Amino acid sequence: MFLRHRTPIRNQTAENSLFARRAIIAFIGVLILVGVLIANLYNIQVNSYDTYQTKANGNRIKIIPIAPNRGLIYDRNGIILAENKPSHTLELIPEKIKDLHATIEKIGTIVSLSDDERSRFLKSVKRQRRFKSITLKSRLTHAQVAQLSVNLHDLPGVVIEARLKRYYPYGEILTHTLGYVARLSAKDEIKIELDGEKAIYAATKDIGRLGVEKYYQKLLHGLPGYQEIEVNNRGRVVRVLNEVLPEHGQDLYLNIDIRLQKKAYEELAGRRGSVVAIDPNNGAVLAMVSSPSYDPNLFVHGISTKNYKKLLSVDKPLINRATMGTYPPASTIKQLMALAALEAHIIDEHTSIRDPGWYKLPNVERKFRDHLAWGHGKVDVYKAMKKSCDTYFYDVANRLGIDKISSFMDKFGFGHYSGLDIHEEKRAIMPSRQWKKERHNQPWYPGDTISLGIGQSYWTTTPIQLANSVSIVAASGKRYTPQLLGASQSSNGFLQLPADEKPQIILQDENHWRIAQKGMWEVVNSNGGTAYRVFKGAKYQSAGKTGTAQLISIGEDEKYDAEKINARHRDNAMYVGYAPFENPQIAITVVIENAGGGGSSAAPIARKVLDLYLDSSLNKTPSLVANQVVNTSATGALHAH
């Protein structure tokens, strides 16, 4: 007999109670979650409204910076030296083109397209949004623009854009003075960010690289504008909400006279050298030429590797020889040596020596030779400068000593930056005892001093320093910082840059200036002077000093023979001078590397430049720099660089 299994009786009350408890807990959980949701919504919609509204607007509204037009650069007479010219590019909008490859092929039948241009374009298409224009070909010629324009109706989605790019109409004639602009590099962007100027350069693609373009970058650049635009969720522009126009850069007026600049460059004729001309009355740089040079327009759009390699030749066209070329000054400083000796009471106006053609230190066998083997006979300070007598200045240097020479030449700027308003400059070397000890760990010897008397030994200078020193002599001690910039023009008006006058050199006897000046006058105007034949017949009187800088040592008993010496080791030809003699308006320095005698090679260039500048028929046009009404409210603006 089997016993039936009994199912236990269910406790309905307990189950209902359990269910109720669970339902209450679940309901409370739901209420908590809803509360959290409501609280979060309240926080987003009320407490954080401004934050999220800003983020939403940031996604919907974009600020697009607009680059300002770069300021123009003129010479002192208002002739344009650096301008902005339209540069045309061919651009495609992919979303408006049904068959991209077919369109490119069709364009290729109208204008030539390189493989690099095609490849670069197709890569850009993959990276950018299809409704944005992409450059296919840049730097279109006028002929290419015309050919494409007549075919645009058959090329939907193809546009020709024009943007302003820097252009230098005088090319290589002004490169080392103006410099050039080139594309912003990664280093430039890092520096801009560190300087806190990211907003100013937000839309800028180019920046000044050298010369005036770099030194006055901030003045030339201007201030950017912006467009406030609304975009959709795909980044497409819906409408322009607001626009603030950019403020173009200031226009600069240089002290350079382009006629003088061109003449000097043409006369150098590609030879390695430099010409610098300065107004001794205010330090205005009238011409500053370095040769050989190169076309700065090559860098504006990005120079090719092939073209850049050409600039690395042995002639070094990239170097600004006017400010970075360092040369022994040779005899061009003999008037300064005379001044130093007069001030130290070592000589006077009538002191003379007998020149046998050489000079010897006491108890020393070596002879320091004069350039004239048989000597100049009886020589005073005037004849010494007129004939460029080395023996006279050997004696002067030995009696002065290195300490007095170095100290005196320091006043004329040797061994120092001139203060010229470009960054590319060298100090060169004005040697001293301390300098030689630090550089060569050697004491200073009397023989070193002897060579300084004729501008040799360790002494080197730059053409800008030489021009500055002769300006000081011409102005009887008045000194000015050489300046390229004369004035600027902005929305605030025309602002002239005042001359930067330095403390005057005061001599114990002001008559000493007259002696040095008369000696330089003899060089040019007296029969037998080393530059007399060059300046004979000039319509004006000038003063000057020739120089022939020896680059290698010649044995005591050897004779200099240019034909037997490597061309790069031949003497440098040099000349310094000023005119008119009674009322100096221009001081000039000419340096030609490895060209031989200063009187035969450098002085003729100086004569032609001075002739041009002093020809009254070419100076009827008043200088804009000198005659504009000055707005003094912007004082100091020109110094922001």
Secondary structure per residue as TSV (DSSP state, phi and psi in degrees):
chain	resnum	aa	ss	phi	psi
A	1	M	-	360.0	123.0
A	2	F	-	-91.8	144.3
A	3	L	-	-94.8	128.5
A	4	R	-	-76.9	135.9
A	5	H	-	-73.5	132.4
A	6	R	-	-96.8	127.5
A	7	T	-	-78.0	129.6
A	8	P	-	-65.4	147.3
A	9	I	-	-73.3	128.0
A	10	R	-	-73.5	142.2
A	11	N	-	-96.7	91.3
A	12	Q	H	-60.9	-35.3
A	13	T	H	-65.3	-43.5
A	14	A	H	-66.0	-41.2
A	15	E	H	-64.9	-42.3
A	16	N	H	-61.8	-38.8
A	17	S	H	-65.3	-43.4
A	18	L	H	-62.5	-44.2
A	19	F	H	-61.6	-41.1
A	20	A	H	-63.7	-43.0
A	21	R	H	-62.2	-43.9
A	22	R	H	-64.8	-40.8
A	23	A	H	-63.0	-40.4
A	24	I	H	-64.3	-43.6
A	25	I	H	-62.1	-44.0
A	26	A	H	-62.8	-41.5
A	27	F	H	-64.2	-41.7
A	28	I	H	-62.6	-42.1
A	29	G	H	-59.5	-42.8
A	30	V	H	-63.4	-43.3
A	31	L	H	-60.6	-40.4
A	32	I	H	-63.4	-45.8
A	33	L	H	-64.0	-40.5
A	34	V	H	-63.9	-38.8
A	35	G	H	-63.2	-43.4
A	36	V	H	-60.8	-43.5
A	37	L	H	-61.3	-45.5
A	38	I	H	-64.1	-42.3
A	39	A	H	-62.4	-41.0
A	40	N	H	-66.5	-42.1
A	41	L	H	-62.9	-39.2
A	42	Y	H	-63.6	-43.2
A	43	N	I	-62.7	-41.0
A	44	I	I	-70.7	-46.7
A	45	Q	I	-79.9	-27.3
A	46	V	I	-111.6	-63.0
A	47	N	I	-65.2	-40.9
A	48	S	T	-105.4	24.1
A	49	Y	H	-58.4	-47.3
A	50	D	H	-62.7	-40.1
A	51	T	H	-63.0	-50.0
A	52	Y	H	-74.0	-28.3
A	53	Q	H	-64.8	-40.7
A	54	T	H	-63.8	-42.7
A	55	K	H	-64.8	-39.6
A	56	A	H	-64.7	-43.4
A	57	N	H	-65.5	-34.3
A	58	G	H	-63.2	-34.7
A	59	N	H	-77.5	-28.3
A	60	R	H	-95.4	-33.5
A	61	I	E	-115.2	127.4
A	62	K	E	-116.0	145.0
A	63	I	E	-104.0	114.6
A	64	I	E	-104.9	113.9
A	65	P	E	-70.6	149.1
A	66	I	E	-119.3	122.6
A	67	A	-	-70.0	139.2
A	68	P	-	-77.6	157.3
A	69	N	-	-75.0	136.4
A	70	R	-	-71.4	142.0
A	71	G	-	-63.0	151.2
A	72	L	-	-87.8	160.9
A	73	I	E	-124.0	130.3
A	74	Y	E	-121.7	162.3
A	75	D	-	-86.3	-175.8
A	76	R	T	-66.0	-19.2
A	77	N	T	-104.6	13.7
A	78	G	S	83.1	13.6
A	79	I	-	-84.8	129.0
A	80	I	E	-73.0	133.3
A	81	L	E	-111.7	-28.0
A	82	A	E	-143.9	122.2
A	83	E	E	-129.8	174.4
A	84	N	E	-112.7	118.1
A	85	K	E	-115.4	145.7
A	86	P	E	-61.0	134.5
A	87	S	E	-119.7	120.9
A	88	H	E	-93.1	138.2
A	89	T	E	-127.4	148.5
A	90	L	E	-99.0	120.6
A	91	E	E	-126.1	148.7
A	92	L	E	-121.6	142.8
A	93	I	-	-107.8	100.6
A	94	P	G	-53.6	-39.4
A	95	E	G	-67.6	-18.2
A	96	K	G	-93.7	2.0
A	97	I	-	-115.2	123.5
A	98	K	S	-70.7	-48.3
A	99	D	-	-123.7	99.7
A	100	L	H	-63.7	-46.0
A	101	H	H	-65.5	-39.5
A	102	A	H	-65.0	-37.5
A	103	T	H	-66.1	-41.4
A	104	I	H	-63.2	-41.7
A	105	E	H	-63.8	-38.2
A	106	K	H	-66.5	-40.8
A	107	I	H	-62.6	-37.7
A	108	G	H	-61.8	-22.6
A	109	T	T	-81.2	-14.9
A	110	I	T	-96.4	-48.5
A	111	V	S	-129.6	151.8
A	112	S	-	-70.6	137.2
A	113	L	-	-124.1	125.9
A	114	S	-	-80.0	162.9
A	115	D	H	-62.2	-35.8
A	116	D	H	-64.2	-41.0
A	117	E	H	-64.6	-42.9
A	118	R	H	-64.4	-46.7
A	119	S	H	-63.5	-43.7
A	120	R	H	-62.6	-39.3
A	121	F	H	-65.7	-47.6
A	122	L	H	-64.6	-33.0
A	123	K	H	-68.1	-39.0
A	124	S	H	-65.7	-34.5
A	125	V	H	-59.8	-36.9
A	126	K	H	-72.4	-26.1
A	127	R	H	-92.7	-27.7
A	128	Q	S	-106.1	160.9
A	129	R	-	-70.5	144.9
A	130	R	T	-70.8	-18.1
A	131	F	T	-88.1	-2.3
A	132	K	S	-94.4	144.6
A	133	S	-	-74.9	143.4
A	134	I	E	-127.6	133.6
A	135	T	E	-72.9	128.4
A	136	L	E	-99.6	-42.9
A	137	K	E	-143.9	131.7
A	138	S	E	-109.3	169.9
A	139	R	E	54.9	52.0
A	140	L	E	-69.1	141.1
A	141	T	-	-79.4	167.0
A	142	H	H	-60.9	-37.5
A	143	A	H	-65.3	-41.7
A	144	Q	H	-66.2	-39.0
A	145	V	H	-61.0	-42.9
A	146	A	H	-65.3	-43.6
A	147	Q	H	-63.4	-40.3
A	148	L	H	-73.3	-37.9
A	149	S	H	-59.2	-40.5
A	150	V	T	-73.9	-9.5
A	151	N	T	-111.8	1.5
A	152	L	G	-62.9	-28.0
A	153	H	G	-65.2	-21.6
A	154	D	G	-98.2	6.0
A	155	L	-	-128.7	74.5
A	156	P	T	-62.7	138.8
A	157	G	T	86.5	-0.1
A	158	V	E	-106.5	128.6
A	159	V	E	-133.7	153.4
A	160	I	E	-110.0	119.2
A	161	E	E	-105.9	144.8
A	162	A	E	-118.2	126.9
A	163	R	E	-127.5	151.0
A	164	L	E	-81.8	129.6
A	165	K	E	-127.8	151.9
A	166	R	E	-66.3	141.9
A	167	Y	E	-141.4	136.5
A	168	Y	-	-113.9	100.8
A	169	P	T	-63.6	-24.8
A	170	Y	T	-97.9	5.2
A	171	G	G	50.0	-127.3
A	172	E	G	-69.5	-13.5
A	173	I	G	-64.4	-29.9
A	174	L	S	-120.2	7.6
A	175	T	H	-53.5	-48.4
A	176	H	H	-75.4	-12.5
A	177	T	H	-92.2	-54.0
A	178	L	H	-75.0	-35.5
A	179	G	-	76.7	-149.7
A	180	Y	-	-163.7	168.2
A	181	V	E	-105.7	152.0
A	182	A	E	-148.0	170.9
A	183	R	E	-62.7	145.4
A	184	L	-	-62.0	134.3
A	185	S	-	-102.1	172.8
A	186	A	H	-61.3	-37.3
A	187	K	H	-64.9	-39.7
A	188	D	H	-61.3	-43.5
A	189	E	H	-64.8	-38.5
A	190	I	H	-64.0	-45.6
A	191	K	H	-63.2	-42.2
A	192	I	H	-60.8	-41.1
A	193	E	H	-67.7	-41.6
A	194	L	H	-64.9	-32.2
A	195	D	T	-82.2	-1.5
A	196	G	T	70.4	29.7
A	197	E	-	-115.1	22.3
A	198	K	T	-60.8	-38.5
A	199	A	T	-66.8	-36.5
A	200	I	T	-66.8	-36.1
A	201	Y	T	-103.6	19.2
A	202	A	T	-57.0	-38.7
A	203	A	T	-107.1	5.5
A	204	T	-	-82.4	135.5
A	205	K	-	-106.3	-25.4
A	206	D	E	-122.1	155.9
A	207	I	E	-147.0	151.4
A	208	G	E	-65.0	134.2
A	209	R	-	-104.2	-42.3
A	210	L	S	-140.0	171.4
A	211	G	H	55.9	-146.4
A	212	V	H	-61.3	-37.1
A	213	E	H	-58.8	-36.0
A	214	K	H	-84.4	-44.7
A	215	Y	H	-62.5	-39.7
A	216	Y	T	-108.0	34.6
A	217	Q	H	-54.6	-43.8
A	218	K	H	-67.1	-37.3
A	219	L	H	-70.1	-41.9
A	220	L	H	-73.3	-28.8
A	221	H	H	-69.2	-44.7
A	222	G	-	84.6	-169.5
A	223	L	B	-117.2	136.1
A	224	P	-	-73.9	154.5
A	225	G	E	-104.4	-167.2
A	226	Y	E	-160.2	157.7
A	227	Q	E	-115.5	132.6
A	228	E	E	-99.7	111.6
A	229	I	E	-120.1	154.3
A	230	E	E	-104.0	132.8
A	231	V	E	-124.2	157.4
A	232	N	-	-89.0	-173.1
A	233	N	T	-68.1	-11.8
A	234	R	T	-99.8	1.2
A	235	G	-	87.9	5.5
A	236	R	-	-78.4	138.2
A	237	V	E	-68.6	125.6
A	238	V	E	-93.8	-46.1
A	239	R	E	-165.2	161.8
A	240	V	E	-95.6	121.3
A	241	L	E	-87.7	-36.1
A	242	N	E	-159.8	153.9
A	243	E	E	-144.8	131.9
A	244	V	E	-118.8	119.8
A	245	L	-	-71.7	145.4
A	246	P	-	-72.3	159.7
A	247	E	B	-103.8	114.8
A	248	H	-	-64.7	156.4
A	249	G	-	-67.3	164.0
A	250	Q	-	-72.9	142.8
A	251	D	E	-82.6	135.6
A	252	L	E	-109.2	138.1
A	253	Y	E	-112.5	114.6
A	254	L	E	-85.7	161.6
A	255	N	S	-77.3	-10.6
A	256	I	-	-60.2	136.6
A	257	D	-	-103.8	110.6
A	258	I	H	-62.2	-29.6
A	259	R	H	-64.1	-41.3
A	260	L	H	-68.2	-42.8
A	261	Q	H	-59.1	-47.2
A	262	K	H	-62.8	-43.4
A	263	K	H	-61.6	-45.8
A	264	A	H	-63.1	-42.4
A	265	Y	H	-65.2	-42.0
A	266	E	H	-65.0	-37.8
A	267	E	H	-71.3	-31.5
A	268	L	H	-67.5	-29.6
A	269	A	T	53.7	40.8
A	270	G	T	83.2	-5.9
A	271	R	-	-69.9	152.3
A	272	R	S	-71.0	120.5
A	273	G	E	168.9	-166.1
A	274	S	E	-155.0	151.2
A	275	V	E	-131.2	128.6
A	276	V	E	-128.7	130.3
A	277	A	E	-126.4	133.4
A	278	I	E	-131.9	144.2
A	279	D	-	-82.7	112.1
A	280	P	T	-67.9	-9.7
A	281	N	T	-85.9	-13.6
A	282	N	T	-153.6	-2.0
A	283	G	-	83.3	5.1
A	284	A	B	-64.6	128.0
A	285	V	E	-83.7	111.6
A	286	L	E	-85.4	-29.5
A	287	A	E	-155.6	143.0
A	288	M	E	-149.1	101.4
A	289	V	E	-115.6	137.1
A	290	S	E	-126.2	131.9
A	291	S	E	-133.8	141.3
A	292	P	S	-73.3	164.0
A	293	S	-	-128.2	-164.1
A	294	Y	-	-155.3	163.7
A	295	D	-	-81.2	114.9
A	296	P	T	-68.6	-19.7
A	297	N	H	-63.5	-20.6
A	298	L	H	-62.9	-29.5
A	299	F	H	-87.8	-18.4
A	300	V	H	-62.6	-42.1
A	301	H	S	-98.6	1.1
A	302	G	-	102.6	108.2
A	303	I	-	-75.5	142.9
A	304	S	-	-77.1	158.0
A	305	T	H	-60.0	-38.9
A	306	K	H	-61.9	-47.2
A	307	N	H	-68.2	-35.4
A	308	Y	H	-68.3	-37.5
A	309	K	H	-62.6	-32.0
A	310	K	H	-64.0	-29.1
A	311	L	T	-79.9	-5.2
A	312	L	T	-97.0	23.7
A	313	S	S	-70.6	171.6
A	314	V	T	-66.2	-19.9
A	315	D	T	-78.2	-11.6
A	316	K	-	51.2	62.1
A	317	P	T	-66.4	-17.7
A	318	L	T	-71.5	-20.2
A	319	I	S	-82.9	132.9
A	320	N	-	-82.9	97.0
A	321	R	H	-66.5	-22.4
A	322	A	H	-66.9	-31.2
A	323	T	H	-121.5	-17.0
A	324	M	H	-119.2	-11.0
A	325	G	-	-77.1	125.2
A	326	T	-	-112.0	126.9
A	327	Y	B	-136.6	148.8
A	328	P	-	-62.2	131.7
A	329	P	-	-70.9	-18.9
A	330	A	G	55.0	-143.8
A	331	S	G	-75.0	-2.4
A	332	T	G	-68.1	-8.8
A	333	I	G	-109.4	11.0
A	334	K	H	-65.4	-31.4
A	335	Q	H	-65.6	-31.3
A	336	L	H	-73.3	-38.5
A	337	M	H	-62.8	-37.7
A	338	A	H	-63.8	-43.3
A	339	L	H	-60.1	-44.6
A	340	A	H	-61.5	-41.4
A	341	A	H	-69.1	-38.3
A	342	L	H	-63.3	-43.2
A	343	E	H	-66.5	-32.0
A	344	A	T	-87.8	3.7
A	345	H	T	60.6	28.1
A	346	I	S	-81.3	-33.1
A	347	I	-	-134.1	166.1
A	348	D	-	-131.6	-171.3
A	349	E	T	-61.6	-23.1
A	350	H	T	-110.9	-2.2
A	351	T	-	-61.9	132.0
A	352	S	E	-136.2	158.9
A	353	I	E	-132.7	167.8
A	354	R	E	-101.0	121.8
A	355	D	E	-103.6	108.5
A	356	P	-	-86.6	-1.1
A	357	G	S	106.7	3.7
A	358	W	E	-160.4	168.3
A	359	Y	E	-137.9	139.0
A	360	K	-	-128.7	140.3
A	361	L	-	-77.3	150.4
A	362	P	T	-57.1	134.0
A	363	N	T	63.8	22.5
A	364	V	-	-124.8	130.8
A	365	E	-	-75.6	-32.4
A	366	R	-	-62.5	138.9
A	367	K	-	-105.5	133.4
A	368	F	E	-93.8	112.0
A	369	R	E	-82.9	148.4
A	370	D	-	-86.1	157.9
A	371	H	S	-68.4	-18.4
A	372	L	S	-104.3	109.8
A	373	A	T	-57.2	-37.4
A	374	W	T	-90.4	2.7
A	375	G	-	81.3	177.9
A	376	H	-	-111.5	7.2
A	377	G	E	72.0	-139.3
A	378	K	E	-77.7	127.8
A	379	V	E	-132.0	126.6
A	380	D	E	-106.3	-175.1
A	381	V	H	-64.7	-35.0
A	382	Y	H	-69.4	-46.7
A	383	K	H	-65.7	-34.5
A	384	A	H	-61.6	-39.6
A	385	M	H	-77.0	-42.3
A	386	K	H	-59.3	-46.5
A	387	K	T	-93.8	-3.6
A	388	S	T	55.6	52.5
A	389	C	-	-73.4	114.0
A	390	D	H	-68.5	-41.0
A	391	T	H	-58.1	-40.9
A	392	Y	H	-59.6	-42.6
A	393	F	H	-84.0	-18.8
A	394	Y	H	-61.4	-47.8
A	395	D	H	-63.8	-43.5
A	396	V	H	-60.3	-46.0
A	397	A	H	-64.0	-42.1
A	398	N	H	-62.8	-38.7
A	399	R	H	-76.9	-30.1
A	400	L	H	-72.3	-48.9
A	401	G	-	88.0	156.0
A	402	I	H	-62.4	-36.4
A	403	D	H	-65.3	-44.9
A	404	K	H	-70.0	-38.3
A	405	I	H	-62.5	-50.3
A	406	S	H	-61.5	-43.3
A	407	S	H	-65.0	-41.7
A	408	F	H	-69.3	-44.0
A	409	M	H	-69.7	-23.0
A	410	D	H	-59.7	-34.8
A	411	K	T	-65.0	-25.7
A	412	F	T	-93.3	6.8
A	413	G	T	92.6	3.2
A	414	F	T	-71.1	135.9
A	415	G	T	82.6	7.2
A	416	H	S	-129.0	157.3
A	417	Y	-	-66.6	141.1
A	418	S	-	-73.7	-21.5
A	419	G	-	91.5	3.4
A	420	L	-	-55.5	142.8
A	421	D	S	-83.2	57.1
A	422	I	S	-142.4	160.3
A	423	H	S	-85.3	-22.7
A	424	E	-	-84.3	93.8
A	425	E	-	-155.0	147.1
A	426	K	-	-113.8	152.5
A	427	R	-	-82.4	-20.8
A	428	A	-	61.5	-162.0
A	429	I	B	-131.9	122.2
A	430	M	-	-109.1	99.2
A	431	P	-	-69.1	158.0
A	432	S	-	-152.1	174.6
A	433	R	H	-58.1	-48.0
A	434	Q	H	-63.8	-40.7
A	435	W	H	-59.4	-46.7
A	436	K	H	-65.9	-37.0
A	437	K	H	-64.5	-43.6
A	438	E	H	-72.5	-37.7
A	439	R	H	-81.5	-44.9
A	440	H	H	-115.1	-4.0
A	441	N	S	54.2	43.5
A	442	Q	-	-134.3	153.5
A	443	P	-	-75.9	166.4
A	444	W	-	-87.9	131.5
A	445	Y	-	-106.1	152.2
A	446	P	H	-56.0	-34.7
A	447	G	H	-62.6	-31.9
A	448	D	H	-63.6	-40.2
A	449	T	H	-66.3	-40.9
A	450	I	H	-56.5	-46.4
A	451	S	H	-66.5	-30.0
A	452	L	H	-62.3	-28.6
A	453	G	T	-59.1	-25.1
A	454	I	T	-116.9	24.8
A	455	G	T	69.8	32.1
A	456	Q	-	-116.5	-144.9
A	457	S	T	61.7	-133.4
A	458	Y	T	-87.2	-5.9
A	459	W	-	-71.2	125.3
A	460	T	B	-132.2	155.6
A	461	T	B	-146.6	167.3
A	462	T	-	-107.9	156.5
A	463	P	H	-56.7	-35.9
A	464	I	H	-67.6	-35.8
A	465	Q	H	-66.9	-42.6
A	466	L	H	-62.4	-45.1
A	467	A	H	-61.7	-38.7
A	468	N	H	-66.1	-40.4
A	469	S	H	-67.4	-39.5
A	470	V	H	-72.6	-27.7
A	471	S	H	-63.0	-38.8
A	472	I	H	-65.6	-41.5
A	473	V	H	-64.4	-44.3
A	474	A	H	-60.5	-35.7
A	475	A	T	-94.0	13.6
A	476	S	T	53.4	45.4
A	477	G	T	102.6	-12.0
A	478	K	-	-72.1	135.8
A	479	R	E	-124.1	140.2
A	480	Y	E	-136.7	148.2
A	481	T	-	-74.2	128.0
A	482	P	-	-60.1	135.2
A	483	Q	B	-132.4	131.1
A	484	L	S	-85.8	-39.5
A	485	L	E	-83.7	130.5
A	486	G	E	-103.9	-37.3
A	487	A	E	-165.0	167.3
A	488	S	E	-137.6	160.0
A	489	Q	E	-133.6	128.3
A	490	S	E	-136.9	-170.6
A	491	S	T	-64.0	-18.7
A	492	N	T	-84.5	-6.6
A	493	G	E	118.2	-167.8
A	494	F	E	-96.1	126.8
A	495	L	E	-123.3	118.5
A	496	Q	E	-89.8	137.0
A	497	L	-	-83.6	119.9
A	498	P	-	-69.4	153.3
A	499	A	-	-62.8	139.5
A	500	D	-	-94.2	89.3
A	501	E	E	-82.9	134.8
A	502	K	E	-103.7	165.9
A	503	P	-	-56.4	134.6
A	504	Q	-	-70.1	146.4
A	505	I	-	-81.3	114.9
A	506	I	-	-101.4	119.7
A	507	L	-	-91.3	158.6
A	508	Q	S	-62.4	-34.3
A	509	D	S	-132.9	112.3
A	510	E	T	-62.8	-17.5
A	511	N	H	-66.1	-19.9
A	512	H	H	-64.2	-32.1
A	513	W	H	-61.5	-42.9
A	514	R	H	-62.3	-37.5
A	515	I	H	-65.2	-46.2
A	516	A	H	-63.3	-42.4
A	517	Q	H	-65.1	-40.8
A	518	K	H	-65.6	-38.3
A	519	G	H	-60.5	-41.2
A	520	M	H	-68.9	-33.2
A	521	W	H	-63.3	-41.4
A	522	E	H	-59.9	-37.9
A	523	V	H	-56.2	-38.1
A	524	V	H	-98.0	-34.6
A	525	N	H	-110.1	-12.2
A	526	S	S	-102.2	133.6
A	527	N	T	-55.2	127.2
A	528	G	T	101.1	-12.8
A	529	G	-	-65.0	149.0
A	530	T	T	-66.9	-13.5
A	531	A	T	-122.7	13.9
A	532	Y	H	-61.7	-47.7
A	533	R	H	-63.5	-34.4
A	534	V	H	-67.0	-41.9
A	535	F	H	-98.5	2.1
A	536	K	T	-60.8	129.5
A	537	G	T	90.9	0.9
A	538	A	-	-65.4	149.8
A	539	K	S	-79.1	0.0
A	540	Y	S	-139.0	163.1
A	541	Q	-	-102.6	138.3
A	542	S	-	-134.0	176.5
A	543	A	E	-131.2	149.7
A	544	G	E	-165.2	179.1
A	545	K	E	-152.5	126.8
A	546	T	E	-86.1	161.9
A	547	G	E	-153.4	142.8
A	548	T	E	-129.2	105.2
A	549	A	E	-89.5	119.0
A	550	Q	-	-80.1	130.9
A	551	L	-	-101.1	-23.1
A	552	I	S	-129.9	155.9
A	553	S	-	-77.4	140.2
A	554	I	-	-113.5	133.3
A	555	G	-	-56.6	155.3
A	556	E	T	-57.3	-36.1
A	557	D	T	-104.2	8.2
A	558	E	-	-93.3	159.2
A	559	K	-	-114.9	137.5
A	560	Y	-	-68.5	124.9
A	561	D	-	-132.8	102.9
A	562	A	G	-57.5	-34.1
A	563	E	G	-66.8	-24.8
A	564	K	G	-95.8	0.3
A	565	I	S	-107.8	141.5
A	566	N	-	-52.4	136.2
A	567	A	G	-54.1	-33.6
A	568	R	G	-77.4	-8.1
A	569	H	G	-107.9	1.2
A	570	R	S	-72.8	162.6
A	571	D	-	-62.2	148.5
A	572	N	E	-86.1	139.1
A	573	A	E	-94.7	132.2
A	574	M	E	-139.1	150.8
A	575	Y	E	-153.4	138.4
A	576	V	E	-129.2	147.3
A	577	G	E	-172.6	177.5
A	578	Y	E	-152.1	162.1
A	579	A	E	-162.1	159.8
A	580	P	S	-64.2	159.1
A	581	F	S	-62.7	-44.9
A	582	E	S	-78.0	-24.7
A	583	N	S	-142.3	75.5
A	584	P	-	-57.5	127.9
A	585	Q	-	-116.9	-17.6
A	586	I	E	-150.9	135.3
A	587	A	E	-117.1	142.1
A	588	I	E	-137.8	146.8
A	589	T	E	-130.3	133.1
A	590	V	E	-125.5	128.7
A	591	V	E	-129.3	126.3
A	592	I	E	-126.3	120.4
A	593	E	T	-71.2	134.5
A	594	N	T	56.1	33.3
A	595	A	-	-104.3	-2.2
A	596	G	-	94.2	-137.7
A	597	G	-	-70.1	139.4
A	598	G	I	-67.2	-35.8
A	599	G	I	-68.6	-33.3
A	600	S	I	-91.2	-25.5
A	601	S	I	-113.2	-43.7
A	602	A	I	-87.1	-41.7
A	603	A	H	-59.5	-39.6
A	604	P	H	-60.5	-33.6
A	605	I	H	-67.7	-43.7
A	606	A	H	-59.5	-41.2
A	607	R	H	-59.5	-45.5
A	608	K	H	-67.9	-36.8
A	609	V	H	-68.8	-43.8
A	610	L	H	-65.3	-40.1
A	611	D	H	-56.5	-46.3
A	612	L	H	-63.4	-46.3
A	613	Y	H	-68.8	-36.8
A	614	L	H	-91.0	-1.3
A	615	D	-	-71.8	112.4
A	616	S	G	-58.8	-27.5
A	617	S	G	-66.4	-21.1
A	618	L	G	-96.6	-0.1
A	619	N	-	-117.7	25.0
A	620	K	-	-76.3	-28.8
A	621	T	S	-76.0	116.1
A	622	P	-	-66.8	143.8
A	623	S	-	-67.9	130.7
A	624	L	H	-63.2	-35.8
A	625	V	H	-63.0	-36.7
A	626	A	H	-87.5	-17.0
A	627	N	H	-119.3	-0.9
A	628	Q	S	-73.5	152.7
A	629	V	-	-74.6	126.1
A	630	V	-	-89.9	132.1
A	631	N	-	-93.7	104.2
A	632	T	G	-79.6	-4.7
A	633	S	G	-69.9	-17.8
A	634	A	G	-104.6	24.1
A	635	T	T	-53.4	132.1
A	636	G	T	94.9	-13.6
A	637	A	G	-63.7	-31.8
A	638	L	G	-70.7	-16.6
A	639	H	G	-88.0	-2.1
A	640	A	-	-82.6	110.5
A	641	H	-	-141.3	360.0
